[in-house]
Amino acid sequence: MVRQGEIYDCTVAGHRYRVLVVSADAHNAVRIPWVVPIRHGHVDAPPYLVILVDADPVGGTADLDRLDRVALIGDPVGMVTGATMQRVGEAVAMVFAD
C-alpha cells in the first residue's frame, strides 16, 4: 500500500519525476493517491513550496501548486521525516483555506 510521506519515481508523458505522497493512508488504501512533485534545489519558498530538510532522503522542495492524483507503481525510494510532513500539512491548510 502507498503511504503518506513516501517518495516515488514516477513517469508522466515521458518525463521522470520524484513525487511525494500527501494524501492520508486511509484514502490511499482505496483510491489513487494525491501527490506533489519534488523540484530540485531550494528557492525562497512561497507558501506552496515546502523545502525538504537534510534528513529527508532527497533534497529539493515539494511543489503543492502541482497537486495531482497519480497511480504509483514500484517501491518507494524513501520517506520524508515527520517534521517535513507536518510542514506539508500546514502548507496545504494555508494554501487551500477558505
Phi and psi in degrees as GROMACS dihedral restraints (atoms count N, CA, C in turn):
[ dihedral_restraints ]
;  ai    aj    ak    al  type     phi  dphi    fc
    3     4     5     6     1   -72.3    20    10
    4     5     6     7     1   136.1    20    10
    6     7     8     9     1  -121.3    20    10
    7     8     9    10     1   148.3    20    10
    9    10    11    12     1   -58.1    20    10
   10    11    12    13     1   134.9    20    10
   12    13    14    15     1    95.4    20    10
   13    14    15    16     1   -10.2    20    10
   15    16    17    18     1   -78.5    20    10
   16    17    18    19     1   151.5    20    10
   18    19    20    21     1  -112.8    20    10
   19    20    21    22     1   133.2    20    10
   21    22    23    24     1  -127.0    20    10
   22    23    24    25     1   151.4    20    10
   24    25    26    27     1   -83.2    20    10
   25    26    27    28     1   136.8    20    10
   27    28    29    30     1  -142.0    20    10
   28    29    30    31     1   140.6    20    10
   30    31    32    33     1  -113.9    20    10
   31    32    33    34     1   124.5    20    10
   33    34    35    36     1  -129.6    20    10
   34    35    36    37     1   122.4    20    10
   36    37    38    39     1    52.1    20    10
   37    38    39    40     1    40.8    20    10
   39    40    41    42     1    80.7    20    10
   40    41    42    43     1    -0.7    20    10
   42    43    44    45     1  -107.8    20    10
   43    44    45    46     1   137.9    20    10
   45    46    47    48     1   -96.4    20    10
   46    47    48    49     1   132.8    20    10
   48    49    50    51     1  -131.5    20    10
   49    50    51    52     1   156.4    20    10
   51    52    53    54     1  -101.3    20    10
   52    53    54    55     1   134.5    20    10
   54    55    56    57     1  -127.0    20    10
   55    56    57    58     1   152.6    20    10
   57    58    59    60     1  -110.2    20    10
   58    59    60    61     1   128.2    20    10
   60    61    62    63     1   -77.9    20    10
   61    62    63    64     1   122.1    20    10
   63    64    65    66     1  -110.9    20    10
   64    65    66    67     1   -14.9    20    10
   66    67    68    69     1   -77.6    20    10
   67    68    69    70     1   156.4    20    10
   69    70    71    72     1   -70.7    20    10
   70    71    72    73     1   154.1    20    10
   72    73    74    75     1   -57.1    20    10
   73    74    75    76     1   -39.1    20    10
   75    76    77    78     1   -62.4    20    10
   76    77    78    79     1   -39.5    20    10
   78    79    80    81     1   -66.6    20    10
   79    80    81    82     1   -45.1    20    10
   81    82    83    84     1   -64.3    20    10
   82    83    84    85     1   -25.0    20    10
   84    85    86    87     1   -70.2    20    10
   85    86    87    88     1   -24.3    20    10
   87    88    89    90     1  -125.5    20    10
   88    89    90    91     1    -8.4    20    10
   90    91    92    93     1  -137.9    20    10
   91    92    93    94     1   168.4    20    10
   93    94    95    96     1   -68.2    20    10
   94    95    96    97     1   131.4    20    10
   96    97    98    99     1   -71.2    20    10
   97    98    99   100     1   152.6    20    10
   99   100   101   102     1   -87.1    20    10
  100   101   102   103     1   132.5    20    10
  102   103   104   105     1  -134.1    20    10
  103   104   105   106     1   160.5    20    10
  105   106   107   108     1  -128.3    20    10
  106   107   108   109     1   143.3    20    10
  108   109   110   111     1   -72.4    20    10
  109   110   111   112     1   154.1    20    10
  111   112   113   114     1  -102.9    20    10
  112   113   114   115     1   119.9    20    10
  114   115   116   117     1   -88.6    20    10
  115   116   117   118     1   149.3    20    10
  117   118   119   120     1   -79.6    20    10
  118   119   120   121     1   145.5    20    10
  120   121   122   123     1    82.4    20    10
  121   122   123   124     1   170.4    20    10
  123   124   125   126     1  -112.5    20    10
  124   125   126   127     1   141.9    20    10
  126   127   128   129     1  -132.1    20    10
  127   128   129   130     1   166.3    20    10
  129   130   131   132     1   -66.3    20    10
  130   131   132   133     1   108.6    20    10
  132   133   134   135     1   -85.5    20    10
  133   134   135   136     1   118.1    20    10
  135   136   137   138     1   -70.6    20    10
  136   137   138   139     1   173.1    20    10
  138   139   140   141     1   -57.0    20    10
  139   140   141   142     1   -25.6    20    10
  141   142   143   144     1   -87.7    20    10
  142   143   144   145     1    -0.5    20    10
  144   145   146   147     1  -113.3    20    10
  145   146   147   148     1   122.6    20    10
  147   148   149   150     1  -111.4    20    10
  148   149   150   151     1   118.8    20    10
  150   151   152   153     1   -73.2    20    10
  151   152   153   154     1   129.5    20    10
  153   154   155   156     1   -76.3    20    10
  154   155   156   157     1   145.1    20    10
  156   157   158   159     1   -88.3    20    10
  157   158   159   160     1   164.8    20    10
  159   160   161   162     1   -57.6    20    10
  160   161   162   163     1   -30.6    20    10
  162   163   164   165     1   -74.5    20    10
  163   164   165   166     1   -13.4    20    10
  165   166   167   168     1   -72.0    20    10
  166   167   168   169     1   152.4    20    10
  168   169   170   171     1   -70.4    20    10
  169   170   171   172     1   -16.0    20    10
  171   172   173   174     1  -133.8    20    10
  172   173   174   175     1   158.1    20    10
  174   175   176   177     1  -102.0    20    10
  175   176   177   178     1   168.2    20    10
  177   178   179   180     1   124.0    20    10
  178   179   180   181     1  -156.4    20    10
  180   181   182   183     1  -132.1    20    10
  181   182   183   184     1   144.4    20    10
  183   184   185   186     1   -86.9    20    10
  184   185   186   187     1   122.0    20    10
  186   187   188   189     1   -97.5    20    10
  187   188   189   190     1    93.4    20    10
  189   190   191   192     1   -67.8    20    10
  190   191   192   193     1   -18.0    20    10
  192   193   194   195     1   -68.3    20    10
  193   194   195   196     1   -17.6    20    10
  195   196   197   198     1  -112.5    20    10
  196   197   198   199     1    35.2    20    10
  198   199   200   201     1   -57.7    20    10
  199   200   201   202     1   132.5    20    10
  201   202   203   204     1  -154.7    20    10
  202   203   204   205     1   163.3    20    10
  204   205   206   207     1  -102.9    20    10
  205   206   207   208     1   129.5    20    10
  207   208   209   210     1  -139.1    20    10
  208   209   210   211     1   133.0    20    10
  210   211   212   213     1   -76.5    20    10
  211   212   213   214     1   119.8    20    10
  213   214   215   216     1   -99.7    20    10
  214   215   216   217     1   142.1    20    10
  216   217   218   219     1  -128.5    20    10
  217   218   219   220     1   159.6    20    10
  219   220   221   222     1    85.6    20    10
  220   221   222   223     1  -171.1    20    10
  222   223   224   225     1   -96.6    20    10
  223   224   225   226     1   151.1    20    10
  225   226   227   228     1   -67.7    20    10
  226   227   228   229     1   152.6    20    10
  228   229   230   231     1   -91.5    20    10
  229   230   231   232     1    -5.3    20    10
  231   232   233   234     1   162.9    20    10
  232   233   234   235     1  -173.8    20    10
  234   235   236   237     1  -142.1    20    10
  235   236   237   238     1   136.9    20    10
  237   238   239   240     1   -75.6    20    10
  238   239   240   241     1   165.8    20    10
  240   241   242   243     1   -74.6    20    10
  241   242   243   244     1   162.3    20    10
  243   244   245   246     1   -60.6    20    10
  244   245   246   247     1   -35.4    20    10
  246   247   248   249     1   -64.2    20    10
  247   248   249   250     1   -40.2    20    10
  249   250   251   252     1   -65.8    20    10
  250   251   252   253     1   -45.1    20    10
  252   253   254   255     1   -63.5    20    10
  253   254   255   256     1   -33.5    20    10
  255   256   257   258     1   -64.4    20    10
  256   257   258   259     1   -43.8    20    10
  258   259   260   261     1   -65.6    20    10
  259   260   261   262     1   -37.4    20    10
  261   262   263   264     1   -62.2    20    10
  262   263   264   265     1   -45.8    20    10
  264   265   266   267     1   -60.6    20    10
  265   266   267   268     1   -41.7    20    10
  267   268   269   270     1   -64.5    20    10
  268   269   270   271     1   -40.3    20    10
  270   271   272   273     1   -66.8    20    10
  271   272   273   274     1   -40.7    20    10
  273   274   275   276     1   -60.4    20    10
  274   275   276   277     1   -45.4    20    10
  276   277   278   279     1   -61.8    20    10
  277   278   279   280     1   -39.7    20    10
  279   280   281   282     1   -70.6    20    10
  280   281   282   283     1   -45.0    20    10
  282   283   284   285     1   -70.5    20    10
  283   284   285   286     1   -38.1    20    10
  285   286   287   288     1  -102.3    20    10
  286   287   288   289     1    14.2    20    10
  288   289   290   291     1   -70.2    20    10
  289   290   291   292     1   153.9    20    10
